Amino acid sequence: MTANAIRQHDVGSFQGRVASRLWCIQLERPGFAWKLIGGVLLVGMLPLLIAAVVVPTTMKSAFAEVARDYLTQVTQHLALNVQMEMRRHVNAVEAVSKIDSLRSTIRGRNRSQLTSADIEAANQQLASLVKSSSSEHQGLFLCGKDGVVFAGALRNGDLRAYAHIDILGRNYFAQARETLRTVVSEPLRSLVDKSPIVVIAVPIVSPDGEFEGLVGLGVEMRHLVAFITEHASRQVGAPFAVDRNGVVFAHQDPARMFGAPLAETPGCEALAARMRRGEVGVESHRMPDGKEKLTAFAPVVVAGWSIGASLLTSEFDAAARGIQSVIVVLAVAFAFVALLGAGTLAIGIEQIRGALTEVRTSNDRFNLFSEAAGDVIWDCQVASRKIWVNRGSGTFLPETVPADATLDDLIAFIPEAERGIFEQGLRSCRDTGSWTGEHHVLRKDGSLGYAIHRILAIRGSASAPERMVGRLTDISDR
């Protein structure tokens, strides 16, 4: 053995003896064993403890962002539907206002040249028009420039209900007279039967621009309230609507309708102000009962209303707490494993399983569209064209869509003449990331329905679309 090797061997032996001695000294100190166990537990549990603080906060923010997007989509979609519904009523009464015989009747009334026969003829004409219109129309009436209704007909055929009703004090009469534009009133009580209605007033203007009177259409609120609140679901609290004065006129709870303005509800002042301004957005606020809510809102421009939909923040708080519970239970389980062994670990696993079940349940609440009433949701792999279609496909698509279906199977349910629209939409979606179009789709009963088709491209790491997700919404009745 060389001198250098002997020297290295001696140094190694010395270091080994010193380390062994120091280890023995530490073992002899009181409490060293507990310190050693504590150190092992600390090193093992520290990442879990950090995760228990950081992960729930991150997940809560993620769930809140998903909730904001979901509520925004719900309210904008509902506001658009209400806008289209109100526009339909406005178009109906504007068409009536263009009938020359009715315009002449109003001018004759202003000149005191009408006979009882003229009024009866106008009543009969209005009765015929209102019977052929939508079932939610209460009635049509004519009013002179003095604010007194002189002719009208209810949908039930009553030709006398509107006679001599004074609407001079109604806001919609003053607005129509001043602006000479079509006015949608705030929700109010009918002067005929006290039922909640909205009046659409179209002014009659003389050739020289003078106000001569108006044609009015009463629309029953019962229909509008049902149209708005029927979109309620477990994920979203009952949608509601406020008029231009901030008064709630549509809500699943009748006790909350036609009461004090929303701005007078503690905690809702900022929300009410934004809704009255016709903004689109999401507001976080605390209800008088202490519950935190996220409320999204969007305007119905034609009527000056605003539609809102809310979600309790406890929905995603619970999910975040569930994740935190998982992490805490895991840390406790780790300590028990280090001290007590496999038996305690089994208990921890059962607790984790329960917590994970709660997390999955909470996560399912944010499956935004697959529970939408009457909608078809599909998910397609771009490369293979394999497609998944939700089983609850509403009125669309036969239930025999095979499990191994492809995008071509979905295209087969679109009339051949309109498939080019869908194919063009797919190409547009690949290029721009999204597409929205309208076309017919085969229904389960063999008939054709008309649908809004929305497609979103999901891109991979290479920025190329990997998946496309689509939603079909039946708008045949709209």
C-alpha positions, 0 to 999 in steps of 0.5 A: 500500500502506498503512503498516500493510500495509507494516509487516506485510509487513516483519515477515513477511519478517524472521520468514521470514529468521530462521526460515530462518537458524535452520533452516540452523544446525540442519542444520549441527550434527553428527548433526542428521539422525539426531536428526530421523530418531530424532524421527520414529521416536519419534513414530511408534513411541511409540503402538505401544510403549505399546500393546505393553505395555498391550494384551496385559495387557488382553487377558490379563485379558479371556481369563482372565475368559472362561476363568473363566466357561467353567470355572464353567459347565462344572463347574456343569453337570457337577456337576448331572448327577452330582447327578442321576445319584447321586439316581437311584441313591439313589431306587432303593435307598430304594425297595427299603428300603420293601419290607415283606418285606425289612424284616421279614427284617432284623428277623427276622435281629436276633431270630435267627428266620430260617431258611435258606429265609427267607434264600434267599427274600430272596436271590431277591427281591434278585436280581430287583430288582438285575437289573431295575435299572441296569447299573452296579449291582454288587448289593443286600444286607441287613445286620443291626444287628450289621454282618454282611451276611446276604443279598444278590445280585450283578447277575451272579446270584451269591447267595452273594458277600455271605454273612457279610461284616462291614461293621461297620468301614465308615464308611457303616455307622457313619454310617447307624447314627448319623444314621439317614439315607441315606448315600453312602459315599466311593469304596472297594474292594468286599469282594466282588471288590475293584473300586472302588464307592460304597455307598448305605446306607439305614438301617432304623429301628424304630417307636421310632426304633432302628437295625435294619440297612440296605439297601445298594446297590453302584454301580460306580465305572467307570460314574461315572468314565466319566460324569465324564471323558467331558466332557473336551475340548481346551479343558478339561483332563480333569474330575476329582472328589474325595470328601469326604476330598479324594481324587481318585476320577475322572480320565482318568489312572488313576495320579492316582486313589485316591492321596494327598489333593489337599491333599498336592499342592504348590500345591493346598492352597487348592483342596483345602480349598475343594472339601472345603467344598463351595464353588462357585468358581475357584482359580488355582494352580501345579502341581508342574511349574510350570504355572499353572492355573485350576480351577473347582469345584462340589459334588455335594451328595447325595454330598459330592463336588466336581467340578473342571475346569481350564485352563492359563493358558498358553492365554490367555497365548499369545494375549496374547503373540501380540497383543504380538508383533503390536504389536512386529512392527508397530513394527519394520516401521514402523522398517524402512519409515522406513529401508529402504522397502517391501521390509522392510514386506512382511516385516513384513506377513507376520509380522503375518499369521502372528501374527494367525493365531495370535491367531485360533487362540487366540481359537477356543479360547474359543468356549465352547459350539459345540464342546460334544459333542451340543449345538445352538448358535443365534444369532438377530437379534431384529429380522429373526428370522434365525438361525444354527445350528451345523453340528455339531448333535449328535443334534438337528435335520436337517442340512438347516437352510437358511442363510437360516433364521429362528427359525420354522424352529427352532420347527418342530422343536419339537412343536406342543404344546410350542411355547408353552413356547418362545415364553413362554421367548423373551418371558421372555428379552427381559424378564429377559435369560435363560431356561432350560426343558425341552421335546422337539426333533426328532432327526435320525433322526426321533425326539423327544429331550428337551432343556434349552434355555438362552437369553441375550439380548444387549442393544444400546446402547438396552438393548433385546435385539438378539440372542439366543443359545441352547443345546440340550442333549440330556438324553434319557438322563438 
